[in-house]
Each structure stands twice: as structure tokens, then as C-alpha cells.
Amino acid sequence: MKTIDKVHNYKDEYYPPIPTRGTKFWRSCFIYQFYKFFKLNYKIMIMVVKGHS
């Protein structure tokens, strides 16, 4: 007779990790997000300028 492995639903590894207090802060900090936005735009602008020269 064949043995069938049972599927165990709701294991701990199926749930996403809970963000820490610091992670929540950095995700919601307006000044940090503003900085990251301009940093990304600067990188993109450098690539565009290099591509057009």
C-alpha cells in the first residue's frame, strides 16, 4: 500500500516575516523616502546622460 504524505497547511514558513520596528520606521519616514527617490532619479539621469553622449 502506498503511503501518502499529508500536506500540513499553515506552517510557520508559509507566513511572511513580520517587519521590525526599525523597518517600519524607515518605510514610513518621509524624509528618507524623499532622499531615496532623488537618489534613484539621479542614478537614472546619469545613465541617460551617458547614453546620449
Z-matrix of the N, CA and C atoms (Angstrom, degrees):
N
C 1 1.454
C 2 1.536 1 108.91
N 3 1.289 2 115.80 1 138.97
C 4 1.451 3 122.59 2 -178.88
C 5 1.525 4 110.94 3 -78.23
N 6 1.317 5 115.66 4 136.85
C 7 1.463 6 118.06 5 174.64
C 8 1.521 7 108.67 6 -95.27
N 9 1.273 8 116.04 7 135.16
C 10 1.467 9 122.22 8 -179.26
C 11 1.522 10 108.30 9 -109.45
N 12 1.335 11 115.30 10 125.81
C 13 1.456 12 119.10 11 176.75
C 14 1.518 13 108.87 12 -73.52
N 15 1.304 14 114.58 13 132.09
C 16 1.456 15 118.77 14 177.25
C 17 1.519 16 109.64 15 -75.88
N 18 1.300 17 115.80 16 143.37
C 19 1.460 18 120.97 17 175.69
C 20 1.517 19 107.12 18 -89.29
N 21 1.315 20 114.84 19 122.95
C 22 1.457 21 119.61 20 -179.47
C 23 1.519 22 109.11 21 -97.09
N 24 1.296 23 115.55 22 104.71
C 25 1.458 24 119.97 23 177.63
C 26 1.524 25 110.11 24 -76.64
N 27 1.292 26 115.36 25 156.62
C 28 1.455 27 122.60 26 174.45
C 29 1.518 28 113.41 27 66.68
N 30 1.320 29 117.49 28 39.64
C 31 1.459 30 120.07 29 172.62
C 32 1.522 31 108.37 30 -75.39
N 33 1.318 32 116.52 31 158.54
C 34 1.459 33 120.60 32 -179.28
C 35 1.526 34 112.54 33 -60.91
N 36 1.333 35 117.38 34 -34.49
C 37 1.456 36 119.10 35 -177.28
C 38 1.527 37 112.99 36 -72.71
N 39 1.323 38 117.79 37 -9.44
C 40 1.465 39 120.37 38 177.32
C 41 1.528 40 111.97 39 -81.57
N 42 1.285 41 118.41 40 -16.88
C 43 1.457 42 121.84 41 -178.77
C 44 1.529 43 110.36 42 -93.37
N 45 1.323 44 117.77 43 143.17
C 46 1.465 45 119.57 44 179.05
C 47 1.525 46 110.45 45 -70.36
N 48 1.332 47 117.15 46 154.27
C 49 1.465 48 118.85 47 177.95
C 50 1.534 49 110.78 48 -67.77
N 51 1.300 50 115.19 49 147.61
C 52 1.467 51 120.89 50 179.35
C 53 1.520 52 108.16 51 -84.30
N 54 1.348 53 118.08 52 127.40
C 55 1.463 54 119.48 53 -179.63
C 56 1.529 55 111.50 54 -65.83
N 57 1.315 56 114.80 55 145.96
C 58 1.457 57 119.73 56 179.65
C 59 1.529 58 109.99 57 -76.55
N 60 1.296 59 116.03 58 173.41
C 61 1.462 60 121.13 59 179.79
C 62 1.529 61 110.57 60 -62.63
N 63 1.341 62 116.11 61 -40.34
C 64 1.457 63 120.43 62 179.03
C 65 1.515 64 112.41 63 -65.44
N 66 1.329 65 116.13 64 -40.32
C 67 1.467 66 120.59 65 178.52
C 68 1.516 67 110.64 66 -63.26
N 69 1.310 68 117.00 67 -42.86
C 70 1.471 69 120.81 68 177.96
C 71 1.523 70 110.71 69 -61.93
N 72 1.333 71 116.24 70 -39.64
C 73 1.461 72 120.03 71 179.84
C 74 1.516 73 111.09 72 -63.04
N 75 1.352 74 116.97 73 -49.31
C 76 1.467 75 120.02 74 -177.22
C 77 1.520 76 112.18 75 -66.85
N 78 1.308 77 118.16 76 -30.61
C 79 1.461 78 120.89 77 177.92
C 80 1.522 79 111.90 78 -71.45
N 81 1.308 80 117.85 79 -27.51
C 82 1.460 81 120.97 80 -176.03
C 83 1.527 82 113.31 81 -106.44
N 84 1.327 83 118.17 82 -2.26
C 85 1.460 84 121.42 83 -178.89
C 86 1.534 85 109.68 84 -76.81
N 87 1.321 86 116.44 85 114.63
C 88 1.465 87 121.47 86 -176.09
C 89 1.523 88 112.00 87 -62.58
N 90 1.307 89 118.31 88 -42.24
C 91 1.472 90 121.40 89 -177.99
C 92 1.523 91 110.47 90 -63.86
N 93 1.310 92 117.99 91 -43.43
C 94 1.462 93 121.96 92 179.37
C 95 1.527 94 110.67 93 -65.38
N 96 1.323 95 117.32 94 -42.88
C 97 1.462 96 120.76 95 178.70
C 98 1.529 97 110.97 96 -64.93
N 99 1.310 98 117.41 97 -37.36
C 100 1.462 99 122.93 98 176.59
C 101 1.528 100 109.83 99 -62.71
N 102 1.332 101 116.62 100 -43.91
C 103 1.464 102 122.19 101 178.10
C 104 1.531 103 110.58 102 -62.02
N 105 1.339 104 116.39 103 -47.17
C 106 1.460 105 120.28 104 -179.24
C 107 1.528 106 111.40 105 -62.96
N 108 1.328 107 117.06 106 -36.75
C 109 1.457 108 122.14 107 178.61
C 110 1.527 109 110.37 108 -61.23
N 111 1.326 110 117.44 109 -48.26
C 112 1.457 111 120.16 110 -179.07
C 113 1.522 112 112.16 111 -71.63
N 114 1.309 113 116.97 112 -31.96
C 115 1.459 114 120.07 113 176.98
C 116 1.531 115 110.22 114 -64.34
N 117 1.318 116 117.94 115 -43.89
C 118 1.453 117 122.15 116 178.04
C 119 1.526 118 110.71 117 -64.94
N 120 1.329 119 116.74 118 -44.27
C 121 1.461 120 119.79 119 178.76
C 122 1.519 121 111.76 120 -62.56
N 123 1.325 122 116.98 121 -36.28
C 124 1.465 123 121.18 122 178.12
C 125 1.533 124 110.16 123 -64.02
N 126 1.327 125 116.66 124 -44.56
C 127 1.469 126 120.61 125 178.69
C 128 1.526 127 111.13 126 -61.14
N 129 1.323 128 116.51 127 -43.24
C 130 1.458 129 120.46 128 179.19
C 131 1.522 130 110.46 129 -64.58
N 132 1.324 131 117.19 130 -41.93
C 133 1.456 132 121.11 131 -179.64
C 134 1.527 133 110.99 132 -63.70
N 135 1.332 134 117.36 133 -38.02
C 136 1.466 135 120.97 134 177.77
C 137 1.530 136 109.52 135 -62.42
N 138 1.336 137 117.54 136 -43.29
C 139 1.465 138 120.42 137 178.63
C 140 1.521 139 111.29 138 -63.58
N 141 1.314 140 117.73 139 -40.56
C 142 1.453 141 121.66 140 -179.89
C 143 1.521 142 110.41 141 -65.78
N 144 1.314 143 117.25 142 -44.27
C 145 1.464 144 120.84 143 -179.08
C 146 1.526 145 110.41 144 -65.04
N 147 1.323 146 117.46 145 -41.78
C 148 1.469 147 120.72 146 178.56
C 149 1.532 148 111.29 147 -64.77
N 150 1.316 149 116.28 148 -34.53
C 151 1.461 150 120.33 149 -179.56
C 152 1.509 151 113.33 150 -72.40
N 153 1.324 152 117.77 151 -23.59
C 154 1.451 153 121.38 152 -177.63
C 155 1.516 154 113.25 153 -95.48
N 156 1.310 155 117.86 154 -0.14
C 157 1.469 156 118.75 155 -178.33
C 158 1.513 157 112.40 156 -97.47
